């Protein structure tokens, strides 16, 4: 990803915000928002949030268009949105037809809206005889070829079984075109990293016979590879694109509808009413509103720009540094991808990978998601107390009763969606009824009425979110296809566990001496395997979006955890949680870039601070791997284990916040912070001996801090 957002783009967004309807000094409690639902509660400016999202989310970077491209793209987006909504409620065609239709829309629209170069972003369409509507003639041709190649796949079902492994010339032409087009559109929409990884996988499939050692394989010819990736459901039309076309699109559309009909505003108002009065109130509003907004939107950037457009200016107004204000919003907003009931796209893919109901994943993810937001809440509270930041004045805090009295209708669609899921219906059916009920409420609600043009715009906007992720899903499908063709997935898992076992054997004498023989070689092997995979997730997350990263690692890394006896659901959630860190991991931290643009802060420093705030998320996955009762739905669930694990984990999160901020009841010195960090790591490790060690280390820190407060009371008030 280009580093441009770190400087120029942040300044551009800052200038635009200063020149807009409400400057960066506004926000929650500023009293200058329009359409307030309560004292001090500014109305969400969804149009401005959309512009910011387009500025900072590479997936939404559409080139400017003119006639005839502009109306054509809008009609295609609208048709795509309506097609998915209609088929969700009134019957989807065969899986192959649904996937091919979805991918045909993605390719036809994608080459019209994403330019060949991501560096040149004209402010106005460049129209000429060679660029009708601002789109070069070659992109018109590629769009048509992509739609044709996708449509060809389901049109040949009659004799497809006879051609798999023995493709015709036309099969090879269409399959080769499809592979090249998907790779190019992925590069255009998401940058080089994912496209290069998939291209390397294709090269590995073709040249594996030239290798030696563990990763050698028989190799494949180009016709055989095209047949496998194009004519079967093991590649381009595999599980990733199936899930995108049959489930994910519908939940994305629900999030757009729910936000536009007022549910996002209700969440922000409720958060302000509940947390605004306390120390550092706007930061706590940011965490709570991001948690609630994340329950209907699995996009980190969308969460950041929607709630952050109000919370970040409010945080700055009471004294938070711009970098910290942006980091709070970015760290909290990434939690939307792990916040039930509508998690990110990766959660739906996981349900299909594991063959379990999506509701089960929602239940399993509930407690870890809550711990993520608790950790950020603790950090912002301690930072506020350390720096003496106040909350919002009472006159600027809305009433909970008034907020609910005015906004309760907007909660109905979310209740419908969850209710349909609980009744045992498919996620697609639940999304359909959620979307439909949201449209009905929007049409009937006098306080936030949706007009017909707004509904048309909503369907088109929902489809916009599907273009880049659709291309990435098809590309990752090819990666998974290479894994199944070459059998390299098991080899990677074997290599990881073997390396961990070898290192564990080397470290065992030292660790056994330090732990008095309580940590065995098998325990060390498991821990090192988890650590290796976590580091791989963080490194790969520097350039690959969450969903694509999860699919890649689910194919090559999660099996290594399963080999060690870790339940598959825990293994896949472990990979997902570290994949989510991609949006906070510098240098490619898109959520932090967006937050920095709103805050007028340095993007890299904002990303580093956000990564620090999200550190607890990096520890929680280790907890639920070692204490699976936290996931609630796994065999062997124990209330005793759950309660004890939660108690120690919460204590560990608190101590980690103390270590990172250097404050509890009073400022702490370097030694106390180090001891608090060691105590936190011990408390989070779910074992009685480790918890007792953490307690022994943490108590002196607490006592010391209390003693310092008694001798030098803090002048800062507020809870």
C-alpha positions in Angstrom: 0.0 0.0 0.0 1.2 3.5 -0.7 2.4 5.5 2.2 0.6 8.5 0.8 -2.2 8.5 3.4 0.4 9.0 6.2 1.1 12.5 5.1 -0.7 14.1 2.2 -4.0 12.3 2.5 -4.2 13.0 6.2 -3.6 16.7 5.5 -6.2 16.7 2.7 -8.8 15.1 5.0 -7.9 17.5 7.8 -8.4 20.5 5.5 -11.7 19.1 4.2 -12.9 18.6 7.7 -12.0 22.1 8.8 -13.8 23.5 5.8 -16.9 21.3 6.3 -20.1 21.8 8.2 -18.5 20.9 11.5 -14.8 21.3 12.2 -12.6 18.9 14.0 -13.3 20.9 17.1 -16.9 19.7 17.0 -18.2 16.3 17.7 -20.1 14.8 20.6 -21.2 17.4 23.0 -20.1 20.3 20.8 -23.6 21.6 20.6 -23.2 22.4 16.9 -24.4 19.2 15.4 -27.5 19.1 13.3 -30.5 16.9 14.0 -29.7 16.1 17.6 -31.7 13.5 19.4 -30.6 14.8 22.8 -28.5 17.4 24.5 -25.1 17.6 23.0 -25.5 14.7 20.6 -24.5 15.6 17.1 -26.1 13.8 14.1 -23.9 11.4 12.1 -22.9 12.9 8.8 -23.1 9.7 6.8 -22.2 11.4 3.5 -19.0 12.7 5.0 -18.2 9.3 6.5 -18.6 7.8 3.0 -16.2 10.3 1.5 -13.6 9.5 4.2 -14.0 5.8 3.7 -13.4 6.3 0.0 -10.3 8.3 0.9 -8.7 5.8 3.1 -10.1 2.4 2.3 -8.3 1.1 -0.9 -11.2 -1.2 -1.6 -13.4 1.9 -2.0 -11.1 3.9 -4.3 -13.3 4.2 -7.4 -12.1 6.4 -10.2 -14.3 9.3 -11.3 -16.6 8.5 -14.1 -18.8 10.3 -16.6 -21.4 9.2 -19.1 -21.9 6.5 -20.2 -19.8 4.7 -17.6 -21.3 6.5 -14.6 -24.9 5.6 -15.1 -24.0 2.1 -16.3 -21.9 1.4 -13.2 -24.7 2.6 -11.0 -27.3 0.4 -12.7 -24.9 -2.6 -12.4 -24.4 -1.9 -8.7 -28.2 -1.5 -8.2 -28.9 -4.7 -10.2 -26.3 -6.6 -8.1 -27.8 -5.4 -4.8 -31.4 -6.2 -5.9 -30.4 -9.6 -7.3 -28.8 -10.7 -4.0 -31.7 -9.4 -1.9 -34.3 -11.1 -4.1 -32.6 -14.4 -4.3 -32.0 -14.4 -0.5 -35.7 -14.2 0.1 -37.3 -15.9 -2.8 -34.9 -18.7 -3.7 -31.2 -18.8 -4.8 -30.3 -20.6 -8.0 -27.8 -23.4 -8.0 -24.5 -22.6 -6.1 -22.5 -22.6 -9.4 -24.9 -20.2 -11.0 -25.0 -17.9 -7.9 -21.2 -17.8 -7.6 -20.7 -17.2 -11.4 -23.3 -14.4 -11.4 -21.7 -12.7 -8.4 -18.3 -13.0 -10.0 -19.6 -11.7 -13.3 -20.9 -8.6 -11.5 -17.6 -8.2 -9.7 -15.5 -8.3 -12.8 -17.7 -6.2 -15.0 -18.0 -3.5 -12.4 -14.4 -3.8 -11.1 -12.6 -3.1 -14.3 -14.8 0.0 -14.9 -14.2 1.5 -11.4 -10.7 0.4 -10.6 -7.9 1.9 -12.8 -4.9 0.0 -13.9 -2.7 2.2 -11.7 -3.5 3.0 -8.1 -1.1 5.9 -8.1 -3.0 8.1 -10.5 -6.3 9.2 -8.9 -7.7 12.0 -11.0 -10.2 14.3 -9.3 -12.4 14.5 -12.4 -13.0 12.0 -15.2 -10.6 12.1 -18.1 -12.8 11.7 -21.1 -11.6 11.2 -24.7 -12.5 9.0 -27.7 -10.1 6.4 -26.2 -11.6 6.9 -22.7 -15.4 6.9 -23.1 -16.9 7.9 -19.7 -13.4 8.2 -18.2 -12.7 4.5 -18.7 -10.0 3.4 -21.2 -11.2 1.2 -24.0 -9.0 -1.7 -22.8 -10.9 -1.7 -19.4 -14.2 -1.8 -21.2 -12.9 -4.9 -23.0 -11.6 -6.5 -19.8 -14.9 -5.8 -18.1 -16.8 -7.5 -20.9 -14.3 -10.4 -21.1 -14.6 -11.0 -17.3 -18.4 -11.1 -17.4 -18.3 -13.5 -20.3 -15.7 -15.8 -18.7 -17.7 -16.0 -15.5 -21.0 -16.6 -17.4 -19.3 -19.3 -19.5 -18.8 -21.5 -16.4 -22.4 -22.3 -15.5 -23.5 -22.4 -19.2 -21.5 -25.5 -19.8 -22.8 -27.8 -17.0 -24.4 -30.2 -19.4 -21.1 -32.0 -20.2 -18.9 -30.4 -17.6 -18.2 -33.8 -15.8 -16.6 -35.1 -19.1 -14.3 -32.1 -19.4 -12.8 -31.8 -15.9 -9.2 -32.9 -16.4 -9.6 -32.8 -20.2 -10.6 -29.1 -20.9 -11.5 -28.0 -24.4 -9.7 -25.1 -26.2 -12.5 -22.7 -25.2 -12.3 -23.9 -21.6 -8.6 -23.1 -21.6 -9.1 -19.7 -23.2 -11.9 -18.7 -20.7 -10.1 -20.2 -17.7 -6.8 -18.5 -18.5 -8.6 -15.2 -19.0 -10.5 -15.6 -15.7 -7.3 -16.4 -13.8 -5.5 -13.4 -15.2 -8.4 -11.0 -14.8 -9.0 -12.0 -11.1 -5.3 -11.5 -10.3 -5.3 -8.1 -12.0 -8.5 -6.9 -10.4 -7.2 -8.0 -7.0 -4.0 -6.0 -7.6 -6.0 -2.9 -8.7 -8.4 -3.1 -5.8 -6.2 -4.3 -2.9 -2.6 -3.8 -4.0 0.2 -6.1 -4.9 0.7 -8.3 -1.8 -2.3 -10.6 -2.2 -1.9 -10.8 -6.0 1.7 -11.7 -5.7 1.0 -14.4 -3.1 -1.6 -16.0 -5.3 0.7 -15.7 -8.4 3.5 -17.4 -6.4 1.1 -20.2 -5.5 0.3 -20.7 -9.2 4.0 -20.9 -10.0 4.5 -23.4 -7.2 1.7 -25.6 -8.6 3.4 -25.5 -12.0 7.0 -25.9 -10.9 6.7 -28.0 -7.8 8.5 -30.9 -9.5 11.6 -28.9 -9.7 11.9 -28.5 -6.0 13.4 -31.0 -3.5 12.7 -31.8 0.1 9.5 -31.5 2.0 7.7 -29.1 -0.3 8.4 -30.9 -3.6 5.4 -32.3 -5.5 4.6 -33.8 -8.8 3.8 -30.5 -10.5 1.0 -29.7 -12.8 0.6 -28.7 -16.5 -1.2 -25.5 -17.3 -4.3 -27.2 -18.8 -4.6 -29.4 -15.7 -4.2 -26.4 -13.4 -6.8 -24.4 -15.4 -9.2 -27.3 -15.3 -8.8 -27.6 -11.5 -9.1 -23.9 -10.8 -11.8 -23.0 -13.3 -14.0 -26.1 -14.0 -14.2 -27.4 -10.5 -15.4 -25.9 -7.2 -11.8 -26.1 -5.8 -10.6 -22.8 -7.1 -12.1 -19.6 -8.6 -15.7 -20.8 -7.8 -14.7 -22.5 -4.5 -15.8 -21.9 -0.9 -14.6 -18.2 -0.6 -16.7 -16.9 -3.5 -19.6 -19.2 -2.6 -19.8 -17.7 0.9 -19.4 -14.1 -0.5 -22.2 -14.6 -2.9 -24.7 -16.4 -0.7 -24.1 -15.0 2.7 -21.6 -12.2 3.2 -23.1 -9.8 0.6 -26.4 -9.9 2.4 -25.0 -9.0 5.8 -23.0 -6.2 4.4 -26.2 -4.9 2.8 -28.0 -5.2 6.1 -25.3 -3.1 7.8 -25.7 -0.4 5.2 -29.5 -0.3 5.5 -29.4 -0.4 9.3 -27.0 2.5 9.5 -28.9 4.6 7.0 -32.2 4.1 8.9 -30.8 5.3 12.1 -29.4 2.4 14.1 -25.9 3.8 14.0 -27.1 7.1 15.4 -28.9 5.3 18.2 -25.8 3.4 19.2 -23.8 6.6 19.3 -26.4 8.4 21.4 -26.7 5.5 23.8 -22.9 5.3 24.3 -22.8 9.1 25.0 -25.6 8.7 27.5 -24.0 5.8 29.3 -20.3 6.8 29.3 -20.1 10.5 28.4 -20.0 11.8 32.0 -17.0 9.8 33.1 -13.3 10.7 32.9 -12.2 10.9 29.3 -15.9 10.5 28.4 -15.6 10.9 24.6 -13.0 8.1 24.4 -15.3 5.8 26.4 -18.1 6.8 24.1 -15.9 5.8 21.2 -15.3 2.4 22.6 -18.9 1.7 23.4 -20.3 3.1 20.2 -17.8 1.2 18.2 -18.7 -2.0 20.0 -22.4 -1.5 19.2 -21.9 -0.2 15.7 -19.5 -3.1 15.1 -22.4 -5.5 15.8 -24.0 -4.4 12.5 -20.9 -3.7 10.4 -17.9 -5.9 10.0 -15.8 -3.3 8.3 -13.1 -1.7 10.4 -12.8 1.4 8.1 -16.5 1.9 7.9 -16.8 1.8 11.7 -13.9 4.2 12.1 -15.1 6.9 9.8 -18.8 6.6 10.9 -18.4 6.8 14.7 -14.9 8.5 14.6 -16.2 11.5 12.6 -17.9 12.5 15.9 -15.9 10.8 18.7 -12.4 11.8 17.5 -13.1 15.6 17.4 -14.7 15.3 20.9 -11.7 13.5 22.3 -9.4 16.2 21.0 -11.7 18.9 22.4 -11.2 17.6 26.0 -7.5 17.2 25.6 -6.5 13.9 24.1 -3.5 14.0 21.8 -4.5 13.6 18.1 -2.6 10.3 17.8 -4.2 8.8 20.8 -7.7 10.0 19.9 -7.3 8.4 16.4 -5.8 5.2 17.9 -8.7 4.7 20.3 -11.2 4.9 17.5 -9.2 2.6 15.2 -8.5 0.0 17.9 -12.1 -0.1 18.9 -13.5 -0.1 15.4 -11.4 -3.2 14.4 -13.4 -5.1 17.0 -16.4 -4.9 14.7 -15.0 -7.9 12.8 -15.2 -10.0 15.9 -18.4 -8.6 17.4 -21.5 -10.7 17.1 -24.1 -10.9 15.6 -22.7 -9.5 12.4 -19.0 -10.2 12.4 -16.6 -9.7 9.4 -16.8 -11.8 6.3 -14.2 -14.2 7.6 -16.6 -15.5 10.2 -19.0 -16.6 7.6 -16.2 -18.3 5.7 -15.2 -20.0 8.9 -18.7 -21.4 9.4 -18.5 -23.0 6.0 -14.9 -24.3 6.5 -15.9 -26.0 9.8 -19.4 -27.0 8.7 -21.0 -25.6 11.8 -23.9 -23.1 12.2 -23.0 -19.4 12.1 -24.9 -18.9 15.3 -22.5 -21.2 17.0 -19.6 -19.0 15.9 -21.4 -15.9 17.2 -21.9 -17.5 20.6 -18.2 -18.6 20.7 -17.0 -15.1 19.8 -19.1 -13.2 22.3 -16.8 -13.3 25.4 -13.5 -12.8 23.5 -15.1 -9.8 21.7 -16.3 -8.3 25.0 -12.8 -8.7 26.5 -11.3 -6.9 23.5 -13.5 -3.9 24.1 -12.9 -4.1 27.9 -9.2 -3.9 27.3 -9.5 -0.8 25.2 -11.9 0.7 27.7 -9.4 0.1 30.6 -6.6 1.7 28.6 -8.6 4.9 27.8 -9.8 5.1 31.4 -6.3 4.9 32.8 -5.0 7.3 30.2 -7.7 9.8 31.1 -7.0 9.5 34.9 -3.2 9.8 34.2 -3.6 13.0 32.3 -6.6 14.4 34.2 -9.1 14.5 31.3 -12.6 15.3 32.2 -15.9 13.9 31.0 -18.6 15.8 29.2 -20.6 18.4 31.2 -24.1 17.1 32.3 -25.8 19.6 30.0 -24.1 17.9 27.0 -25.1 14.3 27.9 -28.3 12.9 26.4 -30.9 11.1 28.4 -31.0 7.3 28.0 -34.8 7.4 28.3 -35.1 10.1 25.6 -32.7 8.3 23.3 -34.6 5.0 23.6 -38.0 6.7 23.3 -37.0 8.3 20.0 -34.8 5.6 18.5 -36.3 2.3 19.7 -37.9 1.5 16.2 -34.4 1.3 14.7 -33.6 -1.7 17.0 -36.4 -3.8 15.5 -34.5 -5.0 12.4 -31.5 -6.2 14.5 -34.0 -8.1 16.7 -35.6 -9.6 13.7 -32.2 -10.8 12.3 -31.1 -12.3 15.6 -34.5 -13.9 16.1 -34.5 -15.6 12.8 -31.0 -16.9 13.4 -32.0 -18.2 16.8 -35.0 -20.0 15.2 -32.5 -22.1 13.2 -32.9 -20.5 9.8 -29.9 -19.9 7.5 -27.9 -16.7 7.8 -29.0 -15.8 4.3 -32.7 -16.0 5.3 -31.9 -14.0 8.5 -30.2 -11.3 6.6 -33.1 -11.1 4.1 -35.6 -10.5 6.9 -33.3 -8.1 8.6 -32.9 -6.1 5.4 -36.6 -6.1 4.6 -37.6 -5.1 8.2 -35.0 -2.3 8.2 -36.5 -1.0 4.9 -40.0 -1.2 6.3 -39.0 0.7 9.5 -37.1 3.2 7.4 -40.2 3.9 5.3 -42.5 4.2 8.3 -40.3 5.9 10.9 -41.2 9.6 10.9 -38.0 10.6 12.7 -35.6 8.9 10.2 -37.6 8.2 7.0 -36.0 6.6 4.0 -37.2 7.9 0.6 -37.2 5.7 -2.5 -34.1 7.4 -4.0 -32.3 6.7 -0.7 -33.3 3.0 -0.8 -32.0 2.8 -4.4 -28.7 4.4 -3.2 -28.5 1.9 -0.3 -28.7 -1.1 -2.6 -26.0 0.4 -4.9 -23.8 1.3 -1.9 -24.1 -2.3 -0.5 -22.8 -3.6 -3.8 -19.8 -1.2 -3.8 -18.5 -3.0 -0.7 -18.6 -6.3 -2.6 -16.4 -5.5 -5.5 -12.9 -5.6 -4.0 -13.6 -8.4 -1.5 -15.3 -10.4 -4.3 -12.1 -10.3 -6.4 -10.0 -11.2 -3.3 -12.3 -14.1 -2.6 -11.8 -15.5 -6.1 -8.1 -15.0 -5.9 -7.8 -16.7 -2.5 -10.0 -19.5 -3.9 -7.2 -20.1 -6.4 -4.7 -20.2 -3.5 -6.8 -22.8 -1.7 -7.1 -24.7 -5.0 -3.3 -24.9 -5.2 -3.2 -26.2 -1.6 -5.6 -29.0 -2.4 -3.9 -29.8 -5.7 -0.4 -30.0 -4.3 -1.1 -31.2 -0.7 1.2 -28.5 0.6 -1.1 -27.6 3.5 -0.3 -30.7 5.5 3.4 -30.2 4.8 3.3 -26.6 6.1 1.5 -27.8 9.3 4.0 -30.6 9.7 7.0 -28.2 9.3 5.6 -25.7 11.8 4.9 -28.3 14.5 8.3 -30.0 13.9 10.2 -26.7 14.2 8.2 -25.9 17.4 9.0 -29.3 18.8 12.7 -29.0 18.0 12.9 -25.6 19.7 10.9 -26.8 22.6 13.4 -29.7 23.1 16.3 -27.2 23.1 14.6 -24.9 25.6 13.1 -27.6 27.9 16.0 -27.7 30.4 15.9 -24.0 31.0 12.1 -23.7 31.1 11.8 -26.8 33.4 14.2 -25.3 35.8 12.4 -21.9 35.9 9.0 -23.5 36.2 10.1 -26.2 38.7 9.1 -28.9 36.3 5.5 -27.8 35.8 6.0 -26.9 32.1 6.6 -30.0 30.0 8.0 -30.3 26.5 4.5 -30.9 25.0 3.2 -27.7 26.7 6.2 -25.8 25.3 5.6 -27.2 21.8 2.0 -26.1 21.8 2.9 -22.6 23.0 5.6 -22.1 20.4 3.4 -23.3 17.6 0.8 -20.8 18.7 3.4 -18.1 18.9 4.8 -18.9 15.4 1.4 -18.8 13.8 0.5 -15.6 15.7 3.7 -13.9 14.4 3.0 -15.1 10.8 -0.5 -13.6 11.0 0.9 -10.3 12.1 3.6 -10.2 9.5 1.2 -11.2 6.6 -1.4 -8.8 7.9 0.9 -6.0 6.9 -0.3 -6.3 3.4 -3.4 -8.6 3.2 -7.0 -7.8 4.2 -8.5 -9.7 7.1 -10.7 -12.1 5.2 -8.1 -13.1 2.6 -5.5 -13.5 5.3 -7.9 -15.7 7.3 -8.6 -18.0 4.3 -4.9 -18.4 3.5 -3.9 -19.2 7.1 -7.0 -21.4 7.7 -5.7 -23.5 4.8 -2.0 -23.7 5.8 -1.7 -22.8 9.5 -4.9 -23.8 11.4 -4.3 -27.5 10.6 -1.0 -27.2 12.6 -3.0 -26.3 15.7 -5.5 -29.1 15.1 -2.6 -31.5 14.9 -1.7 -30.5 18.4 -5.2 -31.4 19.7 -6.7 -27.9 19.7 -10.4 -27.9 18.8 -10.9 -26.8 15.2 -13.2 -23.9 16.3 -10.6 -22.6 18.7 -7.9 -23.0 16.1 -9.8 -21.0 13.4 -10.8 -18.3 15.8 -7.2 -18.0 16.9 -6.2 -17.4 13.3 -9.1 -15.0 12.7 -8.3 -12.8 15.8 -4.7 -12.3 14.7 -5.9 -11.7 11.2 -8.0 -8.8 12.5 -4.8 -7.2 13.7 -4.0 -6.5 10.1 -6.0 -3.3 10.2 -3.9 -2.1 13.1 -0.5 -3.4 12.0 1.8 -0.7 10.6 2.7 0.1 7.9 -0.6 -1.1 6.3 -3.1 -0.1 9.0 -6.1 1.2 7.1 -8.3 1.8 10.1 -5.5 3.8 11.7 -5.0 5.8 8.5 -8.7 6.7 8.4 -8.7 7.7 12.1 -5.5 9.7 11.6 -7.1 11.6 8.7 -10.0 12.7 10.9 -7.7 13.5 13.9 -5.2 15.4 11.8 -2.5 13.1 13.2 0.5 11.3 11.9 -0.8 8.0 10.5 2.2 5.8 11.5 2.2 7.0 15.1 -1.5 6.6 15.2 -1.1 3.0 14.0 1.6 2.2 16.6 -0.6 3.6 19.4 -3.6 1.6 18.1 -1.6 -1.5 17.9 -0.6 -1.0 21.6 -4.2 -0.5 22.5 -5.1 -3.7 20.7 -2.5 -5.7 22.5 -5.0 -7.4 24.7 -6.7 -8.8 21.6 -3.4 -10.4 20.9 -3.4 -12.2 24.3 -7.1 -13.3 24.4 -6.7 -15.9 21.7 -4.1 -17.7 23.8 -6.6 -17.8 26.7 -9.4 -19.5 24.8 -7.0 -22.0 23.3 -5.8 -23.0 26.7 -9.3 -22.6 28.3 -11.8 -23.6 25.7 -14.7 -23.0 28.1 -14.4 -19.3 27.2 -15.9 -20.2 23.8 -19.0 -21.6 25.5 -20.0 -24.1 22.8 -17.1 -26.6 22.8 -17.3 -30.1 24.4 -16.1 -30.2 28.0 -17.6 -26.8 28.9 -17.3 -26.0 32.6 -18.8 -23.1 34.4 -16.1 -23.3 37.0 -13.4 -23.1 34.4 -15.2 -20.2 32.6 -15.6 -18.1 35.8 -12.0 -18.7 37.0 -10.7 -18.0 33.5 -12.7 -14.8 33.1 -11.7 -13.5 36.6 -8.0 -14.0 35.9 -8.2 -12.8 32.3 -10.0 -9.5 33.4 -7.3 -9.0 36.1 -4.6 -9.6 33.6 -6.2 -7.1 31.2 -6.3 -4.5 33.9 -2.7 -5.1 34.9 -1.6 -5.0 31.2 -3.3 -1.6 30.9 -1.5 -0.5 34.1 1.8 -1.6 32.6 1.2 0.1 29.3 -0.1 3.4 30.7 2.1 3.6 33.8 -0.9 4.5 36.0 -3.3 2.8 38.4 -4.3 5.0 41.4 -1.1 7.0 41.0 1.8 7.2 38.5 4.0 4.1 38.5 7.8 3.8 37.9 9.5 1.6 35.3 10.1 -1.3 37.8 6.4 -1.4 38.8 5.3 -1.3 35.2 7.6 -4.2 34.4 6.2 -6.2 37.3 2.7 -5.4 36.3 3.4 -6.6 32.8 4.8 -9.9 34.1 1.8 -10.2 36.4 -0.6 -9.6 33.5 1.0 -12.3 31.4 0.8 -14.8 34.3 -2.8 -13.9 35.1 -3.9 -14.4 31.5 -2.3 -17.8 31.3 -5.2 -20.0 32.4 -3.6 -22.3 35.0 -3.8 -22.1 38.9 0.0 -21.9 39.4 0.4 -19.1 36.8 -2.6 -17.2 38.2 -1.2 -17.4 41.8 2.2 -16.2 40.5 0.4 -13.3 38.7 -1.5 -12.5 41.9 1.7 -12.5 43.9 3.3 -10.1 41.4 0.3 -7.9 41.0 -0.7 -7.2 44.6 2.5 -5.2 45.4 1.9 -3.0 42.4 -1.7 -2.3 43.5 -0.6 -1.6 47.1 2.2 0.6 46.0 -0.1 2.6 43.8 -2.7 3.0 46.6 0.1 4.2 49.0 1.3 6.8 46.5 -2.3 8.1 46.0 -2.7 8.3 49.8 0.5 10.4 50.1 -0.1 12.5 47.0 -3.8 12.5 46.1 -4.6 13.1 42.5 -6.4 16.4 41.8 -8.3 14.8 39.0 -11.9 13.9 39.6 -14.4 11.8 37.8 -14.9 8.1 37.7 
